[in-house]
């Protein structure tokens, strides 16, 4: 298994003297268990339990002081108490309300023991079982998402290019090579199983069974999402047919040519969002901070992984034959993979994406992403090629915004332009003008945006 960036996040968590039990949240098969197993190699003692296994579940269903439970866990794994470091991993913790409750006592009574919990269906189980609630303020959260392009390079053995990418200073001489690998990543996606299989055999066709297995696994989980037969059918419909609507603003009513009503589809979508299989990305009409999503408008449908979208929507062949991702599937794959990379920059659980639309009946202006950098403020983002003059939606946004710079992702080398824009009256007079700086960045920088912005001095 190749190394994940999240290992560094876990190391920072471990080094924090005020660390709390950690709950890892993420969709099925994003590599939560593999990540913790790899992290566990840095501990003297590793105690791993899966509460889908009846024998493991029974251990946590006993009412006892946490120190006694710890002694029991050591015995059951044939481990002895020692002076070294200990990591306990409780997988599928949603199966035991008592185990969830016990997390707070590990924090209070055994702070020297490190505890990580995870569960693929955590959000849906918590909603269904009102007896389950995490100890407020006594645990912390981390999100694990599909592999980023940076991690893809590492899996492919391209450690030199990986190091250069992480420096956010890719020489133009390496641009073609980096774009070629990014195009492969955009085709394959970031599901760890798919990345590992491709890295081993470099056979894209052989990945069909991997994608089929992943989607079948999501379908098999439907029974666990809800007790309502109607909702189960709606969820199955979405997982079967919804991939073709990736990166589109969708209407819930009769979604994907169905007879299902808006209320049913909306509820099913929100259930799937809690499993982190998809995200409903709502637009904002704001041009300055704070950016508030407008929940009354239609959301864009963003799936967990672009590779799964390519396979399930049947558009892989388009990506084989294009030089620029923006030429594939009306640019939707380019926008989807850039959004996936933006989200993958960190492991914050509450991180969400948004985009911008003009709040006007007479305007169809839409901006691909509004990125709120914690260090550099609001960053408007377009994902397309073409001349600066053709970025009409960006120009409309910049007129009303206090932003002095914008980002465009494309397939060409990095470029910096000062763009002059004007609004003219019916008589040709200039009503308003503004200059802003446009940074055109290669697609492969999307997952390094914070580092790029630091380099360009913003």
C-alpha positions as CSV (number, residue, x, y, z in Angstrom):
1,X,0.0,0.0,0.0
2,X,1.3,3.4,-0.9
3,X,1.6,6.2,1.6
4,X,-1.3,8.6,2.1
5,X,-0.9,12.3,2.9
6,X,-3.3,11.8,5.8
7,X,-0.4,10.1,7.7
8,X,1.1,13.5,8.3
9,X,-2.2,14.6,9.7
10,X,-2.3,11.6,12.1
11,X,1.3,12.3,13.2
12,X,0.3,15.9,14.1
13,X,-2.7,14.6,16.0
14,X,-0.4,12.2,17.9
15,X,2.1,14.9,18.7
16,X,-0.6,17.2,20.2
17,X,-0.4,16.8,24.0
18,X,-4.1,17.7,24.2
19,X,-5.2,15.1,21.6
20,X,-8.6,13.5,21.9
21,X,-9.9,10.2,20.6
22,X,-10.1,10.6,16.8
23,X,-13.1,9.7,14.6
24,X,-12.2,9.2,10.9
25,X,-15.1,9.8,8.6
26,X,-15.2,8.8,4.9
27,X,-17.0,6.8,2.3
28,X,-16.7,3.1,1.9
29,X,-13.4,1.9,0.4
30,X,-11.5,5.2,0.7
31,X,-8.8,3.4,2.7
32,X,-9.6,4.2,6.4
33,X,-8.5,0.8,7.7
34,X,-5.4,0.7,5.6
35,X,-4.4,4.2,6.7
36,X,-4.7,3.3,10.4
37,X,-2.8,0.0,9.9
38,X,0.0,1.9,8.3
39,X,0.0,4.5,11.1
40,X,0.0,1.7,13.7
41,X,3.5,0.7,12.6
42,X,4.8,3.8,14.4
43,X,3.4,2.4,17.8
44,X,4.8,-0.2,20.2
45,X,1.4,-1.8,20.7
46,X,-1.5,-1.9,18.3
47,X,-5.0,-3.2,19.3
48,X,-7.4,-3.4,16.4
49,X,-11.1,-4.3,16.7
50,X,-13.8,-4.6,14.1
51,X,-17.3,-4.2,15.6
52,X,-18.8,-6.0,12.6
53,X,-17.2,-9.1,14.2
54,X,-19.4,-10.5,16.9
55,X,-16.5,-11.5,19.3
56,X,-15.1,-8.0,19.0
57,X,-18.5,-6.3,19.5
58,X,-19.1,-8.2,22.7
59,X,-15.9,-6.8,24.3
60,X,-17.4,-3.3,24.0
61,X,-20.8,-4.2,25.1
62,X,-19.7,-4.8,28.7
63,X,-20.4,-2.1,31.4
64,X,-17.1,-1.7,33.0
65,X,-14.5,1.1,33.9
66,X,-12.4,2.1,30.9
67,X,-9.2,0.9,32.6
68,X,-10.7,-2.5,33.1
69,X,-11.8,-2.5,29.5
70,X,-8.3,-1.6,28.4
71,X,-6.9,-4.5,30.4
72,X,-9.4,-6.8,28.7
73,X,-8.5,-5.6,25.3
74,X,-4.8,-6.3,25.9
75,X,-5.6,-9.8,27.1
76,X,-7.8,-10.5,24.1
77,X,-5.0,-9.5,21.7
78,X,-2.2,-11.3,23.8
79,X,-0.5,-8.0,24.5
80,X,1.1,-6.9,27.8
81,X,1.0,-3.4,29.3
82,X,4.3,-1.7,28.6
83,X,6.0,1.6,28.8
84,X,5.7,2.2,25.1
85,X,3.0,3.8,23.0
86,X,-0.4,2.1,22.4
87,X,-2.9,2.7,19.6
88,X,-6.4,1.3,19.8
89,X,-8.4,1.2,16.5
90,X,-12.2,0.6,16.8
91,X,-13.6,0.0,13.3
92,X,-17.3,0.1,12.5
93,X,-17.9,1.7,15.9
94,X,-21.4,2.7,14.9
95,X,-22.5,-0.9,15.9
96,X,-22.0,-0.1,19.6
97,X,-23.5,2.9,21.3
98,X,-21.6,1.9,24.4
99,X,-18.3,1.9,22.6
100,X,-19.0,5.5,21.3
101,X,-19.9,6.6,24.8
102,X,-16.7,5.0,26.1
103,X,-14.6,7.3,23.9
104,X,-14.9,10.2,26.4
105,X,-13.6,8.0,29.2
106,X,-10.5,7.1,27.3
107,X,-9.8,10.8,27.0
108,X,-10.4,11.4,30.7
109,X,-8.9,8.3,32.3
110,X,-6.3,7.0,29.8
111,X,-5.0,10.1,28.0
112,X,-1.7,8.3,27.3
113,X,-3.5,5.7,25.1
114,X,-4.3,6.8,21.5
115,X,-7.7,5.8,20.2
116,X,-9.0,6.0,16.7
117,X,-12.6,5.1,15.6
118,X,-14.1,4.8,12.2
119,X,-17.3,3.6,10.4
120,X,-18.2,3.7,6.8
121,X,-22.0,4.3,7.4
122,X,-21.5,6.4,10.5
123,X,-23.7,9.4,9.6
124,X,-26.7,7.3,8.5
125,X,-26.5,5.0,11.5
126,X,-26.3,8.0,13.9
127,X,-29.5,9.4,12.4
128,X,-31.4,6.1,12.6
129,X,-30.3,5.2,16.1
130,X,-31.0,8.2,18.4
131,X,-29.3,6.4,21.3
132,X,-26.0,7.0,19.6
133,X,-24.2,10.3,19.9
134,X,-20.6,11.2,20.1
135,X,-19.3,12.9,23.3
136,X,-19.5,16.6,22.4
137,X,-16.1,18.3,22.8
138,X,-14.4,15.0,23.8
139,X,-13.5,13.7,20.3
140,X,-12.1,15.2,17.2
141,X,-12.8,14.4,13.5
142,X,-10.8,13.8,10.4
143,X,-12.1,13.2,6.8
144,X,-10.5,10.7,4.5
145,X,-11.2,11.2,0.8
146,X,-9.9,9.5,-2.4
147,X,-6.3,9.8,-3.3
148,X,-5.0,13.1,-4.6
149,X,-2.8,13.5,-7.7
150,X,0.1,14.0,-5.3
151,X,-0.6,10.5,-3.8
152,X,-1.1,9.0,-7.3
153,X,2.4,10.1,-8.3
154,X,3.7,8.4,-5.2
155,X,1.8,5.2,-6.0
156,X,3.2,5.2,-9.5
157,X,6.8,5.5,-8.2
158,X,7.2,9.0,-9.5
159,X,8.7,10.3,-6.3
160,X,10.8,12.8,-8.0
161,X,7.8,14.4,-9.8
162,X,5.9,14.1,-6.5
163,X,8.5,16.1,-4.7
164,X,8.5,18.8,-7.4
165,X,4.7,19.0,-7.4
166,X,4.7,19.5,-3.6
167,X,7.1,22.4,-4.1
168,X,4.5,24.1,-6.3
169,X,7.3,25.0,-8.7
170,X,7.1,22.7,-11.7
171,X,9.7,23.6,-14.4
172,X,8.1,24.2,-17.8
173,X,10.3,21.5,-19.2
174,X,8.4,18.9,-17.0
175,X,4.9,20.3,-17.8
176,X,4.1,17.8,-20.6
177,X,5.1,14.9,-18.5
178,X,3.1,16.2,-15.5
179,X,0.0,16.8,-17.6
180,X,0.3,13.3,-19.1
181,X,0.2,11.8,-15.7
182,X,-2.5,14.1,-14.5
183,X,-4.7,13.0,-17.5
184,X,-4.2,9.4,-16.4
185,X,-5.1,10.3,-12.9
186,X,-8.3,12.1,-14.1
187,X,-9.2,8.9,-16.0
188,X,-8.5,6.5,-13.2
189,X,-9.6,8.6,-10.2
190,X,-8.4,8.3,-6.7
191,X,-10.1,5.2,-5.2
192,X,-7.1,3.5,-3.4
193,X,-7.9,0.1,-4.9
194,X,-8.0,1.4,-8.4
195,X,-4.8,3.4,-8.0
196,X,-2.9,0.5,-6.4
197,X,-4.1,-1.9,-9.2
198,X,-3.1,0.5,-12.0
199,X,0.2,1.2,-10.4
200,X,1.0,-2.5,-10.4
201,X,-0.2,-3.5,-13.9
202,X,-0.8,-0.1,-15.7
203,X,-3.8,-1.7,-17.4
204,X,-6.8,0.6,-17.4
205,X,-9.2,-2.1,-18.9
206,X,-8.4,-4.4,-16.0
207,X,-9.8,-1.8,-13.6
208,X,-13.4,-2.5,-14.8
209,X,-13.9,-5.2,-12.2
210,X,-12.6,-2.8,-9.5
211,X,-15.1,-0.1,-10.4
212,X,-17.9,-2.7,-10.6
213,X,-17.0,-4.0,-7.2
214,X,-16.9,-0.6,-5.6
215,X,-20.3,0.4,-7.1
216,X,-21.8,-2.9,-6.2
217,X,-20.6,-2.4,-2.6
218,X,-22.4,0.9,-2.4
219,X,-25.5,-0.7,-3.8
220,X,-25.3,-3.5,-1.2
221,X,-25.2,-0.9,1.6
222,X,-28.6,0.5,0.6
223,X,-30.3,-1.8,3.1
224,X,-28.4,-0.1,5.9
225,X,-29.2,3.4,4.9
226,X,-32.9,3.5,5.7
227,X,-35.9,1.3,6.7
228,X,-38.1,2.8,4.0
229,X,-38.6,0.7,0.9
230,X,-39.4,3.7,-1.2
231,X,-36.2,5.5,-0.1
232,X,-34.2,2.4,-0.8
233,X,-35.5,2.3,-4.3
234,X,-34.8,6.0,-4.8
235,X,-31.2,5.5,-3.5
236,X,-30.7,2.6,-5.9
237,X,-32.0,4.7,-8.8
238,X,-29.5,7.5,-7.9
239,X,-26.5,5.1,-7.5
240,X,-27.5,3.4,-10.8
241,X,-28.3,6.4,-13.0
242,X,-26.9,9.5,-11.2
243,X,-23.3,9.4,-12.4
244,X,-24.2,10.8,-15.8
245,X,-25.4,14.0,-14.0
246,X,-22.0,14.7,-12.4
247,X,-21.1,18.4,-12.3
248,X,-24.6,19.4,-13.4
249,X,-27.1,21.6,-11.6
250,X,-29.8,19.1,-10.9
251,X,-33.5,19.2,-10.1
252,X,-34.8,16.7,-7.5
253,X,-38.2,16.3,-9.1
254,X,-38.2,13.3,-11.6
255,X,-34.4,13.1,-11.2
256,X,-32.7,11.0,-14.0
257,X,-36.0,10.5,-15.9
258,X,-37.7,8.9,-12.9
259,X,-41.2,9.2,-11.4
260,X,-39.8,10.1,-8.0
261,X,-40.9,13.3,-6.5
262,X,-38.7,16.1,-5.2
263,X,-39.2,15.3,-1.6
264,X,-38.2,11.6,-2.1
265,X,-35.1,12.4,-4.2
266,X,-34.0,15.2,-1.9
267,X,-34.1,13.0,1.1
268,X,-32.3,10.2,-0.7
269,X,-29.6,12.6,-1.9
270,X,-29.1,13.9,1.6
271,X,-28.7,10.3,2.9
272,X,-26.0,9.6,0.3
273,X,-24.3,12.9,1.1
274,X,-24.0,11.8,4.7
275,X,-22.2,8.6,3.6
276,X,-19.8,11.0,1.7
277,X,-20.6,9.2,-1.6
278,X,-21.7,12.5,-3.2
279,X,-21.9,16.2,-2.3
280,X,-24.7,18.6,-3.2
281,X,-22.8,21.8,-4.0
282,X,-25.0,24.8,-3.7
283,X,-24.4,28.1,-5.4
284,X,-23.8,31.5,-3.9
285,X,-24.8,34.9,-5.3
286,X,-22.2,36.7,-3.1
287,X,-19.1,38.3,-4.6
288,X,-17.4,39.0,-1.3
289,X,-16.9,37.3,2.0
290,X,-18.8,35.8,3.8
291,X,-19.9,33.4,1.1
292,X,-23.3,32.0,1.9
293,X,-24.7,29.1,-0.2
294,X,-28.2,29.7,-1.4
295,X,-30.1,26.5,-0.5
296,X,-33.1,27.5,-2.5
297,X,-31.3,27.2,-5.8
298,X,-30.5,24.0,-7.6
299,X,-27.3,22.3,-6.4
300,X,-24.5,20.8,-8.6
301,X,-24.1,17.1,-8.1
302,X,-20.5,16.1,-7.3
303,X,-19.6,12.5,-6.8
304,X,-17.0,11.0,-4.5
305,X,-14.5,10.2,-7.3
306,X,-14.0,11.2,-10.9
307,X,-12.7,7.8,-11.9
308,X,-16.0,6.2,-10.7
309,X,-17.9,8.9,-12.7
310,X,-15.9,8.1,-15.9
311,X,-16.6,4.4,-15.6
312,X,-20.3,4.5,-14.5
313,X,-21.2,7.3,-16.9
314,X,-19.4,5.5,-19.8
315,X,-17.2,8.4,-20.8
316,X,-13.8,6.7,-20.4
317,X,-13.3,6.6,-24.2
318,X,-13.6,10.3,-24.5
319,X,-10.7,10.8,-22.1
320,X,-8.5,8.5,-24.1
321,X,-8.6,10.7,-27.2
322,X,-8.3,14.3,-25.9
323,X,-5.2,16.4,-25.2
324,X,-7.2,18.8,-23.0
325,X,-9.5,17.6,-20.3
326,X,-11.7,20.6,-21.0
327,X,-12.6,19.0,-24.4
328,X,-14.0,15.8,-22.7
329,X,-17.7,15.6,-21.8
330,X,-18.3,19.3,-22.3
331,X,-15.6,20.2,-19.8
332,X,-17.4,18.4,-16.9
333,X,-14.5,16.0,-16.2
334,X,-12.0,18.9,-15.9
335,X,-14.3,20.7,-13.5
336,X,-15.1,17.6,-11.5
337,X,-11.4,16.6,-11.0
338,X,-10.4,20.1,-10.1
339,X,-13.1,20.2,-7.5
340,X,-12.0,16.8,-6.2
341,X,-8.4,18.1,-5.9
342,X,-9.5,21.3,-4.1
343,X,-11.4,19.3,-1.6
344,X,-8.5,16.9,-1.1
345,X,-6.0,19.5,0.0
346,X,-6.8,18.9,3.7
347,X,-8.6,16.4,6.0
348,X,-11.2,18.8,7.5
349,X,-14.5,17.1,7.9
350,X,-16.7,20.2,7.4
351,X,-15.0,21.3,4.2
352,X,-17.5,22.1,1.5
353,X,-17.4,23.5,-2.0
354,X,-19.5,26.2,-3.6
355,X,-19.8,28.0,-6.9
356,X,-21.1,31.4,-8.0
357,X,-24.1,32.4,-10.2
358,X,-25.3,35.8,-11.2
359,X,-28.6,36.6,-9.3
360,X,-30.3,38.0,-12.4
361,X,-33.0,36.9,-14.8
362,X,-31.1,38.4,-17.7
363,X,-27.8,36.8,-16.9
364,X,-26.6,33.2,-17.2
365,X,-23.2,33.9,-15.7
366,X,-21.7,31.1,-13.6
367,X,-18.3,30.7,-12.0
368,X,-17.0,27.2,-11.4
369,X,-15.7,27.5,-7.8
370,X,-15.4,30.1,-5.0
371,X,-12.5,29.0,-2.9
372,X,-12.2,30.5,0.6
373,X,-8.6,30.3,1.6
374,X,-8.0,30.6,5.3
375,X,-4.8,32.5,4.6
376,X,-5.5,34.5,1.4
377,X,-9.2,35.1,1.4
378,X,-11.7,34.6,-1.4
379,X,-10.4,33.1,-4.7
380,X,-12.7,33.0,-7.8
381,X,-11.8,30.0,-10.0
382,X,-12.6,29.1,-13.6
383,X,-11.8,25.8,-15.2
384,X,-11.4,26.3,-18.9
385,X,-9.0,27.3,-21.7
386,X,-9.5,30.1,-24.2
387,X,-8.5,33.7,-24.3
388,X,-8.9,36.0,-21.3
389,X,-11.6,37.9,-23.2
390,X,-13.8,34.9,-23.3
391,X,-14.0,34.5,-19.5
392,X,-17.2,36.5,-19.4
393,X,-18.6,35.0,-16.2
394,X,-15.3,35.7,-14.4
395,X,-15.4,39.3,-15.7
396,X,-18.9,39.8,-14.3
397,X,-17.9,38.5,-10.9
398,X,-14.7,40.6,-10.8
399,X,-16.6,43.8,-11.5
400,X,-18.7,43.4,-8.3
401,X,-16.0,41.8,-6.2
402,X,-13.2,43.3,-4.1
403,X,-11.0,40.5,-5.3
404,X,-7.8,41.7,-7.0
405,X,-6.9,38.3,-8.6
406,X,-8.5,35.2,-9.9
407,X,-7.4,31.7,-10.9
408,X,-7.9,29.8,-14.1
409,X,-7.0,26.1,-14.4
410,X,-6.1,24.9,-17.8
411,X,-3.8,22.4,-19.6
412,X,-1.0,24.9,-20.5
413,X,2.0,26.1,-18.4
414,X,1.6,28.7,-15.7
415,X,1.0,32.2,-16.8
416,X,0.3,35.6,-15.2
417,X,-1.8,38.3,-16.9
418,X,-3.1,41.7,-15.9
419,X,-6.6,41.9,-17.3
420,X,-8.4,45.2,-18.0
421,X,-12.2,45.0,-18.1
422,X,-14.8,47.6,-18.9
423,X,-18.5,48.1,-18.7
424,X,-19.9,50.4,-21.3
425,X,-23.2,52.2,-21.6
426,X,-25.5,52.1,-24.6
427,X,-23.8,55.1,-26.0
428,X,-20.4,53.4,-25.8
429,X,-19.2,55.4,-22.8
430,X,-17.2,53.6,-20.1
431,X,-19.3,53.2,-17.0
432,X,-16.9,51.2,-15.0
433,X,-13.4,49.7,-15.4
434,X,-11.1,47.6,-13.4
435,X,-7.8,45.8,-13.6
436,X,-7.2,42.4,-12.0
437,X,-4.5,39.8,-12.1
438,X,-5.3,36.4,-13.6
439,X,-3.1,33.5,-12.7
440,X,-3.5,30.7,-15.2
441,X,-2.4,27.4,-13.6
442,X,-2.0,23.9,-15.0
443,X,-4.7,21.5,-13.8
444,X,-2.1,19.6,-11.7
445,X,-1.8,22.6,-9.3
446,X,-5.4,22.3,-8.1
447,X,-4.4,20.1,-5.2
448,X,-1.5,22.5,-4.3
449,X,-3.4,25.7,-4.5
450,X,-2.5,27.0,-1.1
451,X,1.2,26.4,-1.8
452,X,0.9,28.1,-5.2
453,X,-0.8,31.2,-3.6
454,X,2.0,31.4,-1.0
455,X,4.6,31.3,-3.8
456,X,2.9,34.0,-5.9
457,X,2.7,36.3,-2.8
458,X,-1.0,36.5,-2.3
